[in-house]
Amino acid sequence: MIKVTLRPEARKGLKDPDGFASGLGIVYSGLLISMAGVALMLFLYFNKPEHVLHPTWILFAGFGIVIWGEIKKARCK
């Protein structure tokens, strides 16, 4: 997971700044997983075009992680 630190002025306005930073790290990790799935699809597009949609589950998993992080961020605002 990606470690995120918030600036002091951003920490003041939050109810739970550590939870918010954790949620932001989860969002970044989910986006990283989703973009890895896109890169894999691009690789397959040029090598095996008939298998290009097979890593779609990686995208759904990444976006699920992003949604989880956004929910955690919303609860900590």
mmCIF file of the N, C-alpha and C atoms, coordinates in Angstrom:
data_MODEL
# 
_entry.id   MODEL 
# 
loop_
_atom_site.group_PDB 
_atom_site.id 
_atom_site.type_symbol 
_atom_site.label_atom_id 
_atom_site.label_alt_id 
_atom_site.label_comp_id 
_atom_site.label_asym_id 
_atom_site.label_entity_id 
_atom_site.label_seq_id 
_atom_site.pdbx_PDB_ins_code 
_atom_site.Cartn_x 
_atom_site.Cartn_y 
_atom_site.Cartn_z 
_atom_site.occupancy 
_atom_site.B_iso_or_equiv 
_atom_site.pdbx_formal_charge 
_atom_site.auth_seq_id 
_atom_site.auth_comp_id 
_atom_site.auth_asym_id 
_atom_site.auth_atom_id 
_atom_site.pdbx_PDB_model_num 
ATOM 1   N N  . MET A 1 1  ? 0.839   -1.167  0.000   1.00 0.00 ? 1  MET A N  1 
ATOM 2   C CA . MET A 1 1  ? 0.000   0.000   0.000   1.00 0.00 ? 1  MET A CA 1 
ATOM 3   C C  . MET A 1 1  ? 0.892   1.241   0.000   1.00 0.00 ? 1  MET A C  1 
ATOM 4   N N  . ILE A 1 2  ? 0.393   2.300   -0.563  1.00 0.00 ? 2  ILE A N  1 
ATOM 5   C CA . ILE A 1 2  ? 1.140   3.541   -0.693  1.00 0.00 ? 2  ILE A CA 1 
ATOM 6   C C  . ILE A 1 2  ? 0.981   4.368   0.580   1.00 0.00 ? 2  ILE A C  1 
ATOM 7   N N  . LYS A 1 3  ? 2.072   4.894   1.082   1.00 0.00 ? 3  LYS A N  1 
ATOM 8   C CA . LYS A 1 3  ? 2.061   5.703   2.312   1.00 0.00 ? 3  LYS A CA 1 
ATOM 9   C C  . LYS A 1 3  ? 1.851   7.166   1.924   1.00 0.00 ? 3  LYS A C  1 
ATOM 10  N N  . VAL A 1 4  ? 0.842   7.815   2.503   1.00 0.00 ? 4  VAL A N  1 
ATOM 11  C CA . VAL A 1 4  ? 0.511   9.203   2.208   1.00 0.00 ? 4  VAL A CA 1 
ATOM 12  C C  . VAL A 1 4  ? 0.610   10.010  3.488   1.00 0.00 ? 4  VAL A C  1 
ATOM 13  N N  . THR A 1 5  ? 1.238   11.183  3.400   1.00 0.00 ? 5  THR A N  1 
ATOM 14  C CA . THR A 1 5  ? 1.265   12.109  4.533   1.00 0.00 ? 5  THR A CA 1 
ATOM 15  C C  . THR A 1 5  ? 0.572   13.394  4.095   1.00 0.00 ? 5  THR A C  1 
ATOM 16  N N  . LEU A 1 6  ? -0.211  13.953  4.997   1.00 0.00 ? 6  LEU A N  1 
ATOM 17  C CA . LEU A 1 6  ? -0.948  15.177  4.714   1.00 0.00 ? 6  LEU A CA 1 
ATOM 18  C C  . LEU A 1 6  ? -0.205  16.386  5.259   1.00 0.00 ? 6  LEU A C  1 
ATOM 19  N N  . ARG A 1 7  ? -0.395  17.525  4.611   1.00 0.00 ? 7  ARG A N  1 
ATOM 20  C CA . ARG A 1 7  ? 0.175   18.776  5.117   1.00 0.00 ? 7  ARG A CA 1 
ATOM 21  C C  . ARG A 1 7  ? -0.551  19.175  6.388   1.00 0.00 ? 7  ARG A C  1 
ATOM 22  N N  . PRO A 1 8  ? 0.119   19.924  7.269   1.00 0.00 ? 8  PRO A N  1 
ATOM 23  C CA . PRO A 1 8  ? -0.515  20.301  8.542   1.00 0.00 ? 8  PRO A CA 1 
ATOM 24  C C  . PRO A 1 8  ? -1.807  21.101  8.373   1.00 0.00 ? 8  PRO A C  1 
ATOM 25  N N  . GLU A 1 9  ? -1.878  21.982  7.374   1.00 0.00 ? 9  GLU A N  1 
ATOM 26  C CA . GLU A 1 9  ? -3.099  22.761  7.192   1.00 0.00 ? 9  GLU A CA 1 
ATOM 27  C C  . GLU A 1 9  ? -4.254  21.894  6.689   1.00 0.00 ? 9  GLU A C  1 
ATOM 28  N N  . ALA A 1 10 ? -3.950  20.814  5.996   1.00 0.00 ? 10 ALA A N  1 
ATOM 29  C CA . ALA A 1 10 ? -4.996  19.894  5.554   1.00 0.00 ? 10 ALA A CA 1 
ATOM 30  C C  . ALA A 1 10 ? -5.458  18.995  6.706   1.00 0.00 ? 10 ALA A C  1 
ATOM 31  N N  . ARG A 1 11 ? -4.556  18.694  7.630   1.00 0.00 ? 11 ARG A N  1 
ATOM 32  C CA . ARG A 1 11 ? -4.901  17.836  8.771   1.00 0.00 ? 11 ARG A CA 1 
ATOM 33  C C  . ARG A 1 11 ? -5.867  18.528  9.737   1.00 0.00 ? 11 ARG A C  1 
ATOM 34  N N  . LYS A 1 12 ? -5.807  19.860  9.807   1.00 0.00 ? 12 LYS A N  1 
ATOM 35  C CA . LYS A 1 12 ? -6.645  20.599  10.752  1.00 0.00 ? 12 LYS A CA 1 
ATOM 36  C C  . LYS A 1 12 ? -8.134  20.467  10.444  1.00 0.00 ? 12 LYS A C  1 
ATOM 37  N N  . GLY A 1 13 ? -8.490  20.452  9.183   1.00 0.00 ? 13 GLY A N  1 
ATOM 38  C CA . GLY A 1 13 ? -9.897  20.460  8.797   1.00 0.00 ? 13 GLY A CA 1 
ATOM 39  C C  . GLY A 1 13 ? -10.554 19.092  8.764   1.00 0.00 ? 13 GLY A C  1 
ATOM 40  N N  . LEU A 1 14 ? -9.847  18.051  9.149   1.00 0.00 ? 14 LEU A N  1 
ATOM 41  C CA . LEU A 1 14 ? -10.392 16.693  9.055   1.00 0.00 ? 14 LEU A CA 1 
ATOM 42  C C  . LEU A 1 14 ? -10.720 16.134  10.437  1.00 0.00 ? 14 LEU A C  1 
ATOM 43  N N  . LYS A 1 15 ? -11.768 15.307  10.465  1.00 0.00 ? 15 LYS A N  1 
ATOM 44  C CA . LYS A 1 15 ? -12.173 14.654  11.724  1.00 0.00 ? 15 LYS A CA 1 
ATOM 45  C C  . LYS A 1 15 ? -11.151 13.596  12.128  1.00 0.00 ? 15 LYS A C  1 
ATOM 46  N N  . ASP A 1 16 ? -10.722 12.772  11.165  1.00 0.00 ? 16 ASP A N  1 
ATOM 47  C CA . ASP A 1 16 ? -9.737  11.711  11.405  1.00 0.00 ? 16 ASP A CA 1 
ATOM 48  C C  . ASP A 1 16 ? -8.674  11.782  10.299  1.00 0.00 ? 16 ASP A C  1 
ATOM 49  N N  . PRO A 1 17 ? -7.633  12.597  10.474  1.00 0.00 ? 17 PRO A N  1 
ATOM 50  C CA . PRO A 1 17 ? -6.653  12.770  9.398   1.00 0.00 ? 17 PRO A CA 1 
ATOM 51  C C  . PRO A 1 17 ? -5.860  11.507  9.064   1.00 0.00 ? 17 PRO A C  1 
ATOM 52  N N  . ASP A 1 18 ? -5.588  10.653  10.062  1.00 0.00 ? 18 ASP A N  1 
ATOM 53  C CA . ASP A 1 18 ? -4.843  9.423   9.772   1.00 0.00 ? 18 ASP A CA 1 
ATOM 54  C C  . ASP A 1 18 ? -5.682  8.458   8.937   1.00 0.00 ? 18 ASP A C  1 
ATOM 55  N N  . GLY A 1 19 ? -6.963  8.360   9.237   1.00 0.00 ? 19 GLY A N  1 
ATOM 56  C CA . GLY A 1 19 ? -7.858  7.519   8.439   1.00 0.00 ? 19 GLY A CA 1 
ATOM 57  C C  . GLY A 1 19 ? -8.020  8.049   7.028   1.00 0.00 ? 19 GLY A C  1 
ATOM 58  N N  . PHE A 1 20 ? -8.067  9.384   6.891   1.00 0.00 ? 20 PHE A N  1 
ATOM 59  C CA . PHE A 1 20 ? -8.176  9.995   5.568   1.00 0.00 ? 20 PHE A CA 1 
ATOM 60  C C  . PHE A 1 20 ? -6.926  9.691   4.738   1.00 0.00 ? 20 PHE A C  1 
ATOM 61  N N  . ALA A 1 21 ? -5.756  9.812   5.360   1.00 0.00 ? 21 ALA A N  1 
ATOM 62  C CA . ALA A 1 21 ? -4.507  9.514   4.656   1.00 0.00 ? 21 ALA A CA 1 
ATOM 63  C C  . ALA A 1 21 ? -4.452  8.040   4.262   1.00 0.00 ? 21 ALA A C  1 
ATOM 64  N N  . SER A 1 22 ? -4.938  7.174   5.131   1.00 0.00 ? 22 SER A N  1 
ATOM 65  C CA . SER A 1 22 ? -4.982  5.747   4.806   1.00 0.00 ? 22 SER A CA 1 
ATOM 66  C C  . SER A 1 22 ? -5.923  5.486   3.626   1.00 0.00 ? 22 SER A C  1 
ATOM 67  N N  . GLY A 1 23 ? -7.088  6.135   3.630   1.00 0.00 ? 23 GLY A N  1 
ATOM 68  C CA . GLY A 1 23 ? -8.027  5.990   2.516   1.00 0.00 ? 23 GLY A CA 1 
ATOM 69  C C  . GLY A 1 23 ? -7.448  6.496   1.212   1.00 0.00 ? 23 GLY A C  1 
ATOM 70  N N  . LEU A 1 24 ? -6.703  7.594   1.278   1.00 0.00 ? 24 LEU A N  1 
ATOM 71  C CA . LEU A 1 24 ? -6.070  8.137   0.077   1.00 0.00 ? 24 LEU A CA 1 
ATOM 72  C C  . LEU A 1 24 ? -5.006  7.180   -0.463  1.00 0.00 ? 24 LEU A C  1 
ATOM 73  N N  . GLY A 1 25 ? -4.269  6.540   0.441   1.00 0.00 ? 25 GLY A N  1 
ATOM 74  C CA . GLY A 1 25 ? -3.293  5.528   0.014   1.00 0.00 ? 25 GLY A CA 1 
ATOM 75  C C  . GLY A 1 25 ? -3.974  4.336   -0.640  1.00 0.00 ? 25 GLY A C  1 
ATOM 76  N N  . ILE A 1 26 ? -5.126  3.943   -0.116  1.00 0.00 ? 26 ILE A N  1 
ATOM 77  C CA . ILE A 1 26 ? -5.885  2.838   -0.709  1.00 0.00 ? 26 ILE A CA 1 
ATOM 78  C C  . ILE A 1 26 ? -6.369  3.219   -2.107  1.00 0.00 ? 26 ILE A C  1 
ATOM 79  N N  . VAL A 1 27 ? -6.830  4.466   -2.273  1.00 0.00 ? 27 VAL A N  1 
ATOM 80  C CA . VAL A 1 27 ? -7.275  4.933   -3.581  1.00 0.00 ? 27 VAL A CA 1 
ATOM 81  C C  . VAL A 1 27 ? -6.127  4.897   -4.580  1.00 0.00 ? 27 VAL A C  1 
ATOM 82  N N  . TYR A 1 28 ? -4.966  5.385   -4.177  1.00 0.00 ? 28 TYR A N  1 
ATOM 83  C CA . TYR A 1 28 ? -3.805  5.370   -5.073  1.00 0.00 ? 28 TYR A CA 1 
ATOM 84  C C  . TYR A 1 28 ? -3.397  3.942   -5.441  1.00 0.00 ? 28 TYR A C  1 
ATOM 85  N N  . SER A 1 29 ? -3.466  3.036   -4.488  1.00 0.00 ? 29 SER A N  1 
ATOM 86  C CA . SER A 1 29 ? -3.128  1.640   -4.776  1.00 0.00 ? 29 SER A CA 1 
ATOM 87  C C  . SER A 1 29 ? -4.121  1.028   -5.764  1.00 0.00 ? 29 SER A C  1 
ATOM 88  N N  . GLY A 1 30 ? -5.403  1.324   -5.582  1.00 0.00 ? 30 GLY A N  1 
ATOM 89  C CA . GLY A 1 30 ? -6.410  0.820   -6.511  1.00 0.00 ? 30 GLY A CA 1 
ATOM 90  C C  . GLY A 1 30 ? -6.228  1.358   -7.917  1.00 0.00 ? 30 GLY A C  1 
ATOM 91  N N  . LEU A 1 31 ? -5.875  2.633   -8.013  1.00 0.00 ? 31 LEU A N  1 
ATOM 92  C CA . LEU A 1 31 ? -5.615  3.206   -9.338  1.00 0.00 ? 31 LEU A CA 1 
ATOM 93  C C  . LEU A 1 31 ? -4.388  2.575   -9.982  1.00 0.00 ? 31 LEU A C  1 
ATOM 94  N N  . LEU A 1 32 ? -3.390  2.275   -9.182  1.00 0.00 ? 32 LEU A N  1 
ATOM 95  C CA . LEU A 1 32 ? -2.192  1.615   -9.699  1.00 0.00 ? 32 LEU A CA 1 
ATOM 96  C C  . LEU A 1 32 ? -2.529  0.223   -10.241 1.00 0.00 ? 32 LEU A C  1 
ATOM 97  N N  . ILE A 1 33 ? -3.364  -0.508  -9.526  1.00 0.00 ? 33 ILE A N  1 
ATOM 98  C CA . ILE A 1 33 ? -3.785  -1.838  -9.978  1.00 0.00 ? 33 ILE A CA 1 
ATOM 99  C C  . ILE A 1 33 ? -4.601  -1.733  -11.272 1.00 0.00 ? 33 ILE A C  1 
ATOM 100 N N  . SER A 1 34 ? -5.491  -0.752  -11.344 1.00 0.00 ? 34 SER A N  1 
ATOM 101 C CA . SER A 1 34 ? -6.295  -0.569  -12.551 1.00 0.00 ? 34 SER A CA 1 
ATOM 102 C C  . SER A 1 34 ? -5.434  -0.218  -13.755 1.00 0.00 ? 34 SER A C  1 
ATOM 103 N N  . MET A 1 35 ? -4.452  0.640   -13.553 1.00 0.00 ? 35 MET A N  1 
ATOM 104 C CA . MET A 1 35 ? -3.588  1.025   -14.659 1.00 0.00 ? 35 MET A CA 1 
ATOM 105 C C  . MET A 1 35 ? -2.679  -0.129  -15.086 1.00 0.00 ? 35 MET A C  1 
ATOM 106 N N  . ALA A 1 36 ? -2.334  -0.999  -14.156 1.00 0.00 ? 36 ALA A N  1 
ATOM 107 C CA . ALA A 1 36 ? -1.577  -2.200  -14.532 1.00 0.00 ? 36 ALA A CA 1 
ATOM 108 C C  . ALA A 1 36 ? -2.438  -3.098  -15.421 1.00 0.00 ? 36 ALA A C  1 
ATOM 109 N N  . GLY A 1 37 ? -3.725  -3.191  -15.111 1.00 0.00 ? 37 GLY A N  1 
ATOM 110 C CA . GLY A 1 37 ? -4.639  -3.951  -15.966 1.00 0.00 ? 37 GLY A CA 1 
ATOM 111 C C  . GLY A 1 37 ? -4.755  -3.346  -17.351 1.00 0.00 ? 37 GLY A C  1 
ATOM 112 N N  . VAL A 1 38 ? -4.779  -2.021  -17.427 1.00 0.00 ? 38 VAL A N  1 
ATOM 113 C CA . VAL A 1 38 ? -4.838  -1.345  -18.732 1.00 0.00 ? 38 VAL A CA 1 
ATOM 114 C C  . VAL A 1 38 ? -3.560  -1.606  -19.519 1.00 0.00 ? 38 VAL A C  1 
ATOM 115 N N  . ALA A 1 39 ? -2.414  -1.555  -18.842 1.00 0.00 ? 39 ALA A N  1 
ATOM 116 C CA . ALA A 1 39 ? -1.139  -1.826  -19.521 1.00 0.00 ? 39 ALA A CA 1 
ATOM 117 C C  . ALA A 1 39 ? -1.094  -3.266  -20.030 1.00 0.00 ? 39 ALA A C  1 
ATOM 118 N N  . LEU A 1 40 ? -1.631  -4.197  -19.244 1.00 0.00 ? 40 LEU A N  1 
ATOM 119 C CA . LEU A 1 40 ? -1.682  -5.587  -19.688 1.00 0.00 ? 40 LEU A CA 1 
ATOM 120 C C  . LEU A 1 40 ? -2.599  -5.736  -20.903 1.00 0.00 ? 40 LEU A C  1 
ATOM 121 N N  . MET A 1 41 ? -3.704  -5.018  -20.902 1.00 0.00 ? 41 MET A N  1 
ATOM 122 C CA . MET A 1 41 ? -4.609  -5.050  -22.065 1.00 0.00 ? 41 MET A CA 1 
ATOM 123 C C  . MET A 1 41 ? -3.925  -4.481  -23.304 1.00 0.00 ? 41 MET A C  1 
ATOM 124 N N  . LEU A 1 42 ? -3.148  -3.413  -23.129 1.00 0.00 ? 42 LEU A N  1 
ATOM 125 C CA . LEU A 1 42 ? -2.424  -2.824  -24.261 1.00 0.00 ? 42 LEU A CA 1 
ATOM 126 C C  . LEU A 1 42 ? -1.402  -3.808  -24.811 1.00 0.00 ? 42 LEU A C  1 
ATOM 127 N N  . PHE A 1 43 ? -0.706  -4.492  -23.917 1.00 0.00 ? 43 PHE A N  1 
ATOM 128 C CA . PHE A 1 43 ? 0.257   -5.510  -24.341 1.00 0.00 ? 43 PHE A CA 1 
ATOM 129 C C  . PHE A 1 43 ? -0.438  -6.619  -25.127 1.00 0.00 ? 43 PHE A C  1 
ATOM 130 N N  . LEU A 1 44 ? -1.574  -7.088  -24.603 1.00 0.00 ? 44 LEU A N  1 
ATOM 131 C CA . LEU A 1 44 ? -2.302  -8.159  -25.286 1.00 0.00 ? 44 LEU A CA 1 
ATOM 132 C C  . LEU A 1 44 ? -2.913  -7.696  -26.600 1.00 0.00 ? 44 LEU A C  1 
ATOM 133 N N  . TYR A 1 45 ? -3.252  -6.423  -26.703 1.00 0.00 ? 45 TYR A N  1 
ATOM 134 C CA . TYR A 1 45 ? -3.851  -5.899  -27.930 1.00 0.00 ? 45 TYR A CA 1 
ATOM 135 C C  . TYR A 1 45 ? -2.921  -6.098  -29.125 1.00 0.00 ? 45 TYR A C  1 
ATOM 136 N N  . PHE A 1 46 ? -1.625  -5.959  -28.884 1.00 0.00 ? 46 PHE A N  1 
ATOM 137 C CA . PHE A 1 46 ? -0.678  -6.099  -29.983 1.00 0.00 ? 46 PHE A CA 1 
ATOM 138 C C  . PHE A 1 46 ? -0.188  -7.535  -30.160 1.00 0.00 ? 46 PHE A C  1 
ATOM 139 N N  . ASN A 1 47 ? -0.205  -8.351  -29.119 1.00 0.00 ? 47 ASN A N  1 
ATOM 140 C CA . ASN A 1 47 ? 0.304   -9.707  -29.232 1.00 0.00 ? 47 ASN A CA 1 
ATOM 141 C C  . ASN A 1 47 ? -0.783  -10.746 -29.492 1.00 0.00 ? 47 ASN A C  1 
ATOM 142 N N  . LYS A 1 48 ? -1.866  -10.720 -28.716 1.00 0.00 ? 48 LYS A N  1 
ATOM 143 C CA . LYS A 1 48 ? -2.969  -11.669 -28.862 1.00 0.00 ? 48 LYS A CA 1 
ATOM 144 C C  . LYS A 1 48 ? -4.287  -10.903 -28.787 1.00 0.00 ? 48 LYS A C  1 
ATOM 145 N N  . PRO A 1 49 ? -4.721  -10.291 -29.881 1.00 0.00 ? 49 PRO A N  1 
ATOM 146 C CA . PRO A 1 49 ? -5.925  -9.448  -29.827 1.00 0.00 ? 49 PRO A CA 1 
ATOM 147 C C  . PRO A 1 49 ? -7.188  -10.188 -29.385 1.00 0.00 ? 49 PRO A C  1 
ATOM 148 N N  . GLU A 1 50 ? -7.238  -11.494 -29.574 1.00 0.00 ? 50 GLU A N  1 
ATOM 149 C CA . GLU A 1 50 ? -8.441  -12.230 -29.171 1.00 0.00 ? 50 GLU A CA 1 
ATOM 150 C C  . GLU A 1 50 ? -8.542  -12.386 -27.655 1.00 0.00 ? 50 GLU A C  1 
ATOM 151 N N  . HIS A 1 51 ? -7.443  -12.145 -26.926 1.00 0.00 ? 51 HIS A N  1 
ATOM 152 C CA . HIS A 1 51 ? -7.437  -12.278 -25.466 1.00 0.00 ? 51 HIS A CA 1 
ATOM 153 C C  . HIS A 1 51 ? -7.400  -10.930 -24.749 1.00 0.00 ? 51 HIS A C  1 
ATOM 154 N N  . VAL A 1 52 ? -7.684  -9.852  -25.455 1.00 0.00 ? 52 VAL A N  1 
ATOM 155 C CA . VAL A 1 52 ? -7.502  -8.518  -24.885 1.00 0.00 ? 52 VAL A CA 1 
ATOM 156 C C  . VAL A 1 52 ? -8.457  -8.243  -23.722 1.00 0.00 ? 52 VAL A C  1 
ATOM 157 N N  . LEU A 1 53 ? -9.614  -8.854  -23.670 1.00 0.00 ? 53 LEU A N  1 
ATOM 158 C CA . LEU A 1 53 ? -10.571 -8.582  -22.600 1.00 0.00 ? 53 LEU A CA 1 
ATOM 159 C C  . LEU A 1 53 ? -10.442 -9.526  -21.405 1.00 0.00 ? 53 LEU A C  1 
ATOM 160 N N  . HIS A 1 54 ? -9.520  -10.455 -21.442 1.00 0.00 ? 54 HIS A N  1 
ATOM 161 C CA . HIS A 1 54 ? -9.358  -11.392 -20.326 1.00 0.00 ? 54 HIS A CA 1 
ATOM 162 C C  . HIS A 1 54 ? -8.939  -10.720 -19.021 1.00 0.00 ? 54 HIS A C  1 
ATOM 163 N N  . PRO A 1 55 ? -8.070  -9.687  -19.013 1.00 0.00 ? 55 PRO A N  1 
ATOM 164 C CA . PRO A 1 55 ? -7.709  -9.065  -17.729 1.00 0.00 ? 55 PRO A CA 1 
ATOM 165 C C  . PRO A 1 55 ? -8.715  -8.021  -17.235 1.00 0.00 ? 55 PRO A C  1 
ATOM 166 N N  . THR A 1 56 ? -9.946  -8.065  -17.705 1.00 0.00 ? 56 THR A N  1 
ATOM 167 C CA . THR A 1 56 ? -10.959 -7.108  -17.255 1.00 0.00 ? 56 THR A CA 1 
ATOM 168 C C  . THR A 1 56 ? -11.205 -7.237  -15.760 1.00 0.00 ? 56 THR A C  1 
ATOM 169 N N  . TRP A 1 57 ? -11.054 -8.433  -15.213 1.00 0.00 ? 57 TRP A N  1 
ATOM 170 C CA . TRP A 1 57 ? -11.261 -8.624  -13.777 1.00 0.00 ? 57 TRP A CA 1 
ATOM 171 C C  . TRP A 1 57 ? -10.263 -7.818  -12.963 1.00 0.00 ? 57 TRP A C  1 
ATOM 172 N N  . ILE A 1 58 ? -9.061  -7.558  -13.514 1.00 0.00 ? 58 ILE A N  1 
ATOM 173 C CA . ILE A 1 58 ? -8.075  -6.736  -12.818 1.00 0.00 ? 58 ILE A CA 1 
ATOM 174 C C  . ILE A 1 58 ? -8.593  -5.302  -12.697 1.00 0.00 ? 58 ILE A C  1 
ATOM 175 N N  . LEU A 1 59 ? -9.240  -4.815  -13.758 1.00 0.00 ? 59 LEU A N  1 
ATOM 176 C CA . LEU A 1 59 ? -9.813  -3.469  -13.712 1.00 0.00 ? 59 LEU A CA 1 
ATOM 177 C C  . LEU A 1 59 ? -10.911 -3.377  -12.659 1.00 0.00 ? 59 LEU A C  1 
ATOM 178 N N  . PHE A 1 60 ? -11.801 -4.377  -12.639 1.00 0.00 ? 60 PHE A N  1 
ATOM 179 C CA . PHE A 1 60 ? -12.889 -4.359  -11.663 1.00 0.00 ? 60 PHE A CA 1 
ATOM 180 C C  . PHE A 1 60 ? -12.356 -4.453  -10.230 1.00 0.00 ? 60 PHE A C  1 
ATOM 181 N N  . ALA A 1 61 ? -11.326 -5.251  -10.032 1.00 0.00 ? 61 ALA A N  1 
ATOM 182 C CA . ALA A 1 61 ? -10.727 -5.351  -8.696  1.00 0.00 ? 61 ALA A CA 1 
ATOM 183 C C  . ALA A 1 61 ? -10.095 -4.019  -8.289  1.00 0.00 ? 61 ALA A C  1 
ATOM 184 N N  . GLY A 1 62 ? -9.391  -3.391  -9.209  1.00 0.00 ? 62 GLY A N  1 
ATOM 185 C CA . GLY A 1 62 ? -8.773  -2.097  -8.919  1.00 0.00 ? 62 GLY A CA 1 
ATOM 186 C C  . GLY A 1 62 ? -9.804  -1.025  -8.606  1.00 0.00 ? 62 GLY A C  1 
ATOM 187 N N  . PHE A 1 63 ? -10.878 -0.974  -9.388  1.00 0.00 ? 63 PHE A N  1 
ATOM 188 C CA . PHE A 1 63 ? -11.908 0.029   -9.137  1.00 0.00 ? 63 PHE A CA 1 
ATOM 189 C C  . PHE A 1 63 ? -12.678 -0.276  -7.855  1.00 0.00 ? 63 PHE A C  1 
ATOM 190 N N  . GLY A 1 64 ? -12.809 -1.543  -7.500  1.00 0.00 ? 64 GLY A N  1 
ATOM 191 C CA . GLY A 1 64 ? -13.417 -1.893  -6.220  1.00 0.00 ? 64 GLY A CA 1 
ATOM 192 C C  . GLY A 1 64 ? -12.578 -1.381  -5.059  1.00 0.00 ? 64 GLY A C  1 
ATOM 193 N N  . ILE A 1 65 ? -11.263 -1.494  -5.182  1.00 0.00 ? 65 ILE A N  1 
ATOM 194 C CA . ILE A 1 65 ? -10.361 -0.985  -4.153  1.00 0.00 ? 65 ILE A CA 1 
ATOM 195 C C  . ILE A 1 65 ? -10.448 0.537   -4.079  1.00 0.00 ? 65 ILE A C  1 
ATOM 196 N N  . VAL A 1 66 ? -10.575 1.191   -5.238  1.00 0.00 ? 66 VAL A N  1 
ATOM 197 C CA . VAL A 1 66 ? -10.731 2.649   -5.260  1.00 0.00 ? 66 VAL A CA 1 
ATOM 198 C C  . VAL A 1 66 ? -12.009 3.067   -4.545  1.00 0.00 ? 66 VAL A C  1 
ATOM 199 N N  . ILE A 1 67 ? -13.098 2.358   -4.793  1.00 0.00 ? 67 ILE A N  1 
ATOM 200 C CA . ILE A 1 67 ? -14.368 2.677   -4.136  1.00 0.00 ? 67 ILE A CA 1 
ATOM 201 C C  . ILE A 1 67 ? -14.251 2.496   -2.629  1.00 0.00 ? 67 ILE A C  1 
ATOM 202 N N  . TRP A 1 68 ? -13.587 1.434   -2.199  1.00 0.00 ? 68 TRP A N  1 
ATOM 203 C CA . TRP A 1 68 ? -13.378 1.195   -0.767  1.00 0.00 ? 68 TRP A CA 1 
ATOM 204 C C  . TRP A 1 68 ? -12.588 2.356   -0.144  1.00 0.00 ? 68 TRP A C  1 
ATOM 205 N N  . GLY A 1 69 ? -11.547 2.816   -0.821  1.00 0.00 ? 69 GLY A N  1 
ATOM 206 C CA . GLY A 1 69 ? -10.758 3.932   -0.317  1.00 0.00 ? 69 GLY A CA 1 
ATOM 207 C C  . GLY A 1 69 ? -11.550 5.230   -0.271  1.00 0.00 ? 69 GLY A C  1 
ATOM 208 N N  . GLU A 1 70 ? -12.390 5.459   -1.273  1.00 0.00 ? 70 GLU A N  1 
ATOM 209 C CA . GLU A 1 70 ? -13.217 6.668   -1.283  1.00 0.00 ? 70 GLU A CA 1 
ATOM 210 C C  . GLU A 1 70 ? -14.236 6.651   -0.148  1.00 0.00 ? 70 GLU A C  1 
ATOM 211 N N  . ILE A 1 71 ? -14.796 5.493   0.131   1.00 0.00 ? 71 ILE A N  1 
ATOM 212 C CA . ILE A 1 71 ? -15.742 5.379   1.254   1.00 0.00 ? 71 ILE A CA 1 
ATOM 213 C C  . ILE A 1 71 ? -15.020 5.657   2.569   1.00 0.00 ? 71 ILE A C  1 
ATOM 214 N N  . LYS A 1 72 ? -13.810 5.125   2.704   1.00 0.00 ? 72 LYS A N  1 
ATOM 215 C CA . LYS A 1 72 ? -13.040 5.363   3.931   1.00 0.00 ? 72 LYS A CA 1 
ATOM 216 C C  . LYS A 1 72 ? -12.691 6.841   4.063   1.00 0.00 ? 72 LYS A C  1 
ATOM 217 N N  . LYS A 1 73 ? -12.339 7.499   2.954   1.00 0.00 ? 73 LYS A N  1 
ATOM 218 C CA . LYS A 1 73 ? -12.046 8.931   2.988   1.00 0.00 ? 73 LYS A CA 1 
ATOM 219 C C  . LYS A 1 73 ? -13.281 9.727   3.380   1.00 0.00 ? 73 LYS A C  1 
ATOM 220 N N  . ALA A 1 74 ? -14.440 9.366   2.849   1.00 0.00 ? 74 ALA A N  1 
ATOM 221 C CA . ALA A 1 74 ? -15.678 10.109  3.140   1.00 0.00 ? 74 ALA A CA 1 
ATOM 222 C C  . ALA A 1 74 ? -16.053 9.994   4.610   1.00 0.00 ? 74 ALA A C  1 
ATOM 223 N N  . ARG A 1 75 ? -15.808 8.844   5.216   1.00 0.00 ? 75 ARG A N  1 
ATOM 224 C CA . ARG A 1 75 ? -16.124 8.665   6.636   1.00 0.00 ? 75 ARG A CA 1 
ATOM 225 C C  . ARG A 1 75 ? -15.186 9.462   7.536   1.00 0.00 ? 75 ARG A C  1 
ATOM 226 N N  . CYS A 1 76 ? -14.001 9.781   7.062   1.00 0.00 ? 76 CYS A N  1 
ATOM 227 C CA . CYS A 1 76 ? -13.010 10.463  7.897   1.00 0.00 ? 76 CYS A CA 1 
ATOM 228 C C  . CYS A 1 76 ? -13.000 11.972  7.694   1.00 0.00 ? 76 CYS A C  1 
ATOM 229 N N  . LYS A 1 77 ? -13.837 12.506  6.830   1.00 0.00 ? 77 LYS A N  1 
ATOM 230 C CA . LYS A 1 77 ? -13.858 13.956  6.603   1.00 0.00 ? 77 LYS A CA 1 
ATOM 231 C C  . LYS A 1 77 ? -14.488 14.682  7.747   1.00 0.00 ? 77 LYS A C  1 
# 
